[in-house]
Amino acid sequence: MIEQLDDYILDHISPEPDHLKVLNRHVNTRLLYSRMCSGHLQGRLLKMLTAMINPRRVLELGTYAGYSALCIAEGLRRPEARIDTIEVEDELEDFIREHFSTTPLGQRIDLHIGDALEIIPRINRGDWDMVFIDANKRTYVDYIETLLPLLPVDAFILADNTLWDGKIIDTAVNHDAQTLGIAAFNDLVARHPQLETVILPLRDGLTLLRKTRL
Ligand SMILES: C[S@@+](CC[C@H](N)C(=O)[O-])C[C@H]1O[C@@H](n2cnc3c(N)ncnc32)[C@H](O)[C@@H]1O
């Protein structure tokens, strides 16, 4: 029943653009861990949220194949708006650049190879008004603590995988470093005086945050 509903949803949302269909096929045939790729539904949501937020500059942590960055690029409405995306695995660089070059959208994305926490202070210009956190689950708390002072009030932060396949509430299996990292992040943002927080139970859980005035 749930699989049928998933199929129904994909049949009744905006179609996946051709360049992303090709990218998805290449993820499945050429990369490991294809499940990490955002995919059709989350990709359309990222585009829609980007169009709603209408950011000037976006930061993405965790590029993987570049699927989500291309979806965010599709949602940019300001002609000058750009995306910084950071990926730690240098062997993904050729794959990512190859697929960014298949569409003009790729020209709006600046790819940085390296550890997110090292790169953020080097490229920060104080103007990221939208952030997509999707890198190392163990360090989600470090990401939010590093980024919050750098972001303008009213910046939006999206954080992926915050329900972690339901493991977050399964006491039999929620003791590994990744689940503990996400649990600490969820606890922090739920009570943070400078954050407005909503969790969407979409896919693996997507948390939407807004930086508020203290
Ligand atoms: C879930 S995947 C990203 C998926 C992609 N955002 C999408 O939605 O299609 C997570 C990525 O984060 C990268 N990553 C892990 N730790 C990182 C770090 N410290 N800095 C930057 N990237 C990191 C991984 O190599 C992996 O490619």
The ligand as a Tripos MOL2 file, in Angstrom:
@<TRIPOS>MOLECULE
LIG
   27    29     1     0     0
SMALL
NO_CHARGES

@<TRIPOS>ATOM
      1 C1         23.4520   11.9190    1.8280 C.3       1 LIG1
      2 S1         24.8230   12.3100    0.8180 S.3       1 LIG1
      3 C2         24.3410   13.8320    0.0530 C.3       1 LIG1
      4 C3         23.2240   13.6440   -0.9210 C.3       1 LIG1
      5 C4         22.8990   14.8670   -1.7520 C.3       1 LIG1
      6 N1         22.8250   16.0740   -0.9490 N.3       1 LIG1
      7 C5         21.5550   14.6540   -2.3990 C.2       1 LIG1
      8 O1         20.5410   14.9730   -1.7580 O.co2     1 LIG1
      9 O2         21.4990   14.1260   -3.5210 O.co2     1 LIG1
     10 C6         26.0080   12.8390    1.9770 C.3       1 LIG1
     11 C7         27.3090   13.3130    1.3500 C.3       1 LIG1
     12 O3         28.0210   14.0450    2.3630 O.3       1 LIG1
     13 C8         29.3960   13.8300    2.1840 C.3       1 LIG1
     14 N2         30.1040   14.1530    3.4120 N.ar      1 LIG1
     15 C9         30.2610   13.3820    4.5240 C.ar      1 LIG1
     16 N3         31.0050   14.0190    5.4400 N.ar      1 LIG1
     17 C10        31.3210   15.2250    4.9130 C.ar      1 LIG1
     18 C11        32.0660   16.3360    5.3750 C.ar      1 LIG1
     19 N4         32.6580   16.3030    6.5730 N.pl3     1 LIG1
     20 N5         32.1880   17.4150    4.5910 N.ar      1 LIG1
     21 C12        31.5980   17.4430    3.3620 C.ar      1 LIG1
     22 N6         30.8780   16.4160    2.8480 N.ar      1 LIG1
     23 C13        30.7360   15.3220    3.6110 C.ar      1 LIG1
     24 C14        29.4500   12.3300    1.8030 C.3       1 LIG1
     25 O4         30.6780   12.0230    1.1850 O.3       1 LIG1
     26 C15        28.2330   12.1940    0.9150 C.3       1 LIG1
     27 O5         28.5780   12.3510   -0.4480 O.3       1 LIG1
@<TRIPOS>BOND
     1     1     2 1
     2     2     3 1
     3     2    10 1
     4     3     4 1
     5     4     5 1
     6     5     6 1
     7     5     7 1
     8     7     8 2
     9     7     9 1
    10    10    11 1
    11    11    12 1
    12    11    26 1
    13    12    13 1
    14    13    14 1
    15    13    24 1
    16    14    15 ar
    17    14    23 ar
    18    15    16 ar
    19    16    17 ar
    20    17    18 ar
    21    17    23 ar
    22    18    19 1
    23    18    20 ar
    24    20    21 ar
    25    21    22 ar
    26    22    23 ar
    27    24    25 1
    28    24    26 1
    29    26    27 1
@<TRIPOS>SUBSTRUCTURE
     1 LIG1         1 GROUP 0 **** ****
